[in-house]
Structure formats: C-alpha cells, structure tokens
C-alpha cells in the first residue's frame, strides 16, 4: 500500500481505493475534522492533478478530480474555501517525489478503468447513513430513504415550532442548497423539491430550511448533511443519459445559463429567448442588481443542475458568478 502524509490528511492507496484520514487538532479544518475520513474508489476519479510548488511555502499540491455528478461536496459548496476541499492535499517540498509518485499511481489506475462506475459509488464519498445532525434551530436526520427536519431548538421561530417537523422522501428531492454564514453568523441547509417554490424567502421562517450557527461547527454539519443527501439523490436517479435528446437539452440549458448571468453585466441586458443584447435602463444600472431576481436565477440554475443538464463545475461557476455581482 502506498501512503502519503500531507498538511490536511493522510492518503493510503491500495490500487483500488484511496483511504483518506483527516488530521485533528485546533490548527486543522473543522469541516474536515467533522468528516473524519473518506474511502474514494478509483472508479469515481476522472483525473489527478499534481502541482509542484502549488501548495503553501512552495510545497506541492495534489487534487483528485471526481467524475461528473459524483462530487456532492462541489455541488453544494460553491462558496466553500478551496483550502478545505475534501479531495485536495498539500505537503512540504521535501516529500514532492513521493507525492508525485502517488499521483502517477492513482492516475494510471483511474485511466485503466473503462467501465462506468455504478450509481451507488457516489454514496461511498459521503458519511454513512443513518446520519443525524443537531443545530441550535433543530435537527436533520437522513436514514437512506427519508430526510427529516425537526425544529426543536431554542432558536427555532414560532412558525417552525408550530410545524414541528417536515419529512421528505428522497424521490421528491431534486437538490439541497447549503448557505455559508451570513453577516449575522447564520448558515443553512435548504431542501429543493419537485415543483419547487412556495417557500418563505426568509430562512428563519422557511419550512424547507434548517439554520445553523457559525459557532460550534454547526455550519459544517449542515454542509455535510447537504452533500450526503445530494449523493443519495444522485444514486437513486443515476447519471443522466447522454443521448441525442439529452445533448439538445444540455445545449438549451447552457444557453439559458448564459442569459441568466449575462443579463447582470453593466450597461446591457439579454433577451432570454433570443440571446440578443439590448441596452439596460440607466436607472436600473444605478440601482444595482435586484437581489430577489438574482436568487431566483440561482434557484433556476439549481433546477437545471438537479436535472443533470449542467455539470457540477458549470453550476458552481455560474452560481459563484451571480453571487459575486450582488
């Protein structure tokens, strides 16, 4: 077994699986410590990136590129700091040759896999079920087929306390959003269902949302729950078929995405149906982007991504682009 010790974790590779154990301690990422460990099968790996001098203090950087629709962390964590990505490892220059050798071994093994991985492979990349987390607003539990939100915490609103709980069968969930901490120190998990819409725009009142405080690592717990639910939703539906019809839908989706993001560009607007540009109203430019409109477009991106019409990378990039323009 080939092993490598890095700044964030240790990686051990037996030719079939990479066992990752994340380091503990106050200097290490609370998110990765919460995750604990991962077993990454070679079948889930699309490629391996190795960058000499790409880490801190001129050390090396090693990163696994996970296959399309098999990295739930990237899907829900567009706003996640690059330094705490689960499939990223850095280390000192003195171990560069060992790291490069391991990267070559993993890359070679991944390239030899001609068969497509099974849909359930994605669930091996997330914590096992049943998974239970607790925040100051309540709890979330995933048993493999059902996600249950219970608002029993001290910070739950009166509306949520009256509702008590809400259960979702995985078959009705199209995606799960994770919100990074805002200016008030709150993050959240938001469930997106078939049909979508209809929820309260305020996270404190929305019955599809479980809020989490920045203190105590709660935001990392809801992040892992969001990623785990996403993985199980993908496993049930499987990868989208890449037939001719799917290709046409993917092209339409990308055209729509360009219309959504380009329409926020200063000084111009875009007609969604034709893609043609038109001058924007000067008063609208001065007022800045409509926040409600921006978040509505992000929700539309999420729906396209959940249907398999956008890759993880496309969804994350466009979502980040929209948020950056607020």
N, C-alpha and C positions, 0 to 999 in steps of 0.2 A: 504494500500500500504506500502510495506517495503522499507525503504530508508537507504542509506549508503553514508557518505561523506568521500572521500579519498583525497590523495595528488593531484591527477591529475583531478578528476571529482567527480560528484555526481551520484549515481546509484539509481533509483527507480524502484521497481519490483511490478507489479500488478497481477502476476500469469500467464500472457500471454506474456508480453513484458517488457524488461528492457530499461528504458529511461535513456540514458547517456548524461549528460551535462558537457562539458569540461570547466575547470576553465580558466579565462582570467587573464592577467597580465604579466609583463615582466619576472617574475620568472618561468612561465609555458611554455610548449612546443608550439612553433609557429605552428607546424603541427596540434596538437590537437585543438588549437585555430582556425585555419583555417577550420577545420572540424566542430567545433561548437557543434554539438550534433548528437546522433545516437539513433535509435529505433531498438533494437535487439529482434526479435521474438524468443520464446522458441524453435520453430521448427528448427532454424538454429544452435542450440547449441548441440554439441556432448557430451561434458562433462565439468565439472567445477573443476579447481584446486585451492586449498586453502593451503597456506604455512605459518604457524606461524613463525615469525622471518625471513621471506624471503624478507621483504622489507627493506627500509633504517632505520637505527637506531633501529634495532631489531623489527621493526613493521611487520605487516602481508602483504602478497601478495595474491591477488585474480586474477585469469585469466580465461576467457571463452575460451574453445577450440571449434572453429567453425567447422561445418561439412565439409567433403571433398568437394572441389570445391565450397565453399561458403564463403571463406575468401579472397577477392580480394586484401586486404592490404598485406597479407603474400605472395601472388602470385607475386606481383610486387615489394615488399620491402624486398628482401632477405638481403640487406645491411642496412636496417633500424635499428637504435638503439633500443634495447629491451625496454628501458625505455620509449619510446614514442609509443609503440604498442597500438592501439585503444581499445583493449579488455582486457587491463591489468590495475589493480588498486592496489595501495599500501596505507597503512594508519598506524597510530600510534598504539602501543601495547595496549593502553587503550580502543580502540574500537574493539579489537580482537574478543570478543564474538559476537558482533553484526555482524561483517564481516563473521564469521564462520556460524552463523545462516542464513544469506542471501545466502551464498554459498550452504548450505544444501537445502534451499527452491528452489533455481534455479535448482540444480542438480535433486531434486525429480521431479520437473515439466518437465524437459527435458527427464528424464527416462520414464515418463508416455506417452510420445508421440511415438506411434508405427507407425503412418503413416509418409511416407516420405514427406518432405516439398516440396512445389511447386517450380518450377524453378525460378519464379519471386521473390521468397523470398530473393534471393541474392541482388536484386536491392534495397531492403529496408535497406541494410547495407552501402549504399554509398549516397553521396549528390544527391538530386533530379535533374532531367533534366527539362528544358534546363540548362546546366552548361557551363559557359563561364569563361575562364581564360586569363590573359594577362601577357606576359613576355617582356623583352627588345628586343627579336627577333621577336615577333609577338603574335598571339592569337590562341587559340584552343576552339572550340565550339562543344558540343555534344547535339543534340536535341532528342535523344532517338532512332534514326534510322541511323543518319549520323554523322560522325566526320569530322570536317572541320579545317584544319590548314591554317593560313594566315600569311605570312611573311611580316609584315609591320613595324616592329620595327627598331630602329636605328642600332642595331647590326646584322641585317639580312645580309647575304652575297649577293653579286651581283647576283649569280646564283639563290638564293631563291627569291630575289626581282623580277627577270625576270619571274620566275614561278608564283609568286603572291600568289597562293593558291593551295591546293590539298584537295579533298574530298574523303572520304571512307565510303561506305555503311558498316554497321556493319556485314553484311553477308560475306564480303570479308576479315574481320579482324580475324586473328587467335590468336592474343595476342598483348599486349602492354608492352614494357620494360620501366623501369624507371632507369635512371643513377644517382647515387649520385654525389655530387660535386667532380670534379677532382682537381688536384693541381692548376689549374688556376681559380677555383671558379665557374665552369660551371657544371650544371646537365642537364638532358634532358629527353624528352618523345620520344620513338621510336615506330612507328607503324609497326607491323609484319602482312603481308598479305598472302593470299593463294598463294602458289608458292614461296613466299619469295625471298630473294636475289636480286641482281641487283642494290642495293643502293650504294651510295658513302660511303666508310669506315670512312670518316671524318664527324663528327656531324655537323660542320659548313656548309658543302655542301650537306649533305644528305637530300633529299626532303621528307623523311619519319620521319624526326626528328624536334622537336621544342626544342630549347635550352632554359635554364633558368639560371639566375644568382643566386649565393648563397645569395647575399644581397637582402633584401626586401621580403624574404619569397617566392620567385618565385619557388624554387625547391620543396617546399611543395605543391604549387598549381599544378605543373605538376604531382606530385606524386598522388594527389587526383584525377586528371583527368585520369591518367593511371589506377587507381583502379576502377574508375567509368565505364570506357569503358570496362574493363575486366569483371566487374559484368554483364553488359548488353550483352556482347558477350556470356557469360555462360548462361544467362537466355534464350537467343534465342535458343541455342543448347541443353540446359538441361544437367543433369548429364549423363555421359557415361553409356551405358547398361552393366551390369555385367553378361553377358552370357559367355558361354564356349569360344567362339571366342575372346571376349574381354579379357578374362583371359590369353589366349595364347599370345595376343598382349602385354599385360602388362608385362608378363614374358620376352618376347623378348626385350621390352623397357628397363627393368631393367638390362638385360644382356648388352645391348648397353651402358647404362649409366656407368656401371662398367668398360667397356672397355675404355670409354672416359676419365674417371677420373684416372683410374689406370695407364694409359699409360704415365702419368706425374710423376709417382713415380721415385725417384732417382734410377739409376742403372738398371732399367728394363723397358721393353716395353710390350705391349699387342697386340696380333693379334685379331682384332675386330671380325673376322668371327668365330674363334675357342675359343677365350678367353685364349689361351696359352701364357705364358710369354716367352720373349726372351731377351737376354742382349741388353742394349742400347749402341749406339755408344758413346765412351768416349768423343769425341769432342762435341756431341750434349748435353751431360750432362753438360759439362763445359760452354757451351753457354747459358744454361738455357732454359726454355720453349719458344716456338715460340708464341708470343702474338697473331698474326693473327690466328694461329691454335687454340689457347685457346678460343678466342672469337667466332670462327666458331663452336666449340663444344658447347659453351653456347647457341648459336642460335639453334643448333640441339636439345639441351635439351628443349628449349622453344617450339619447334615444337612438341616434344613428349608430353610435358605438355598440350599444347593447344588442342591436340587431345584426352586428357583425359587418356593417357597411364601412366602418372606419377601423383602422388598426389601432393598437394601444398607443403607438408613437404619434399617429396623426391626431388622435383625440387629445392626448396630453399636450401636444404642441399648440393646438388651436385653442384649447381651454386656457392655457397659460397666456397666449396672445391676447385673448379677450380680457382676462383679468388684469393684465399689465396696462391696458388702456383706460382703466377706470380712474 
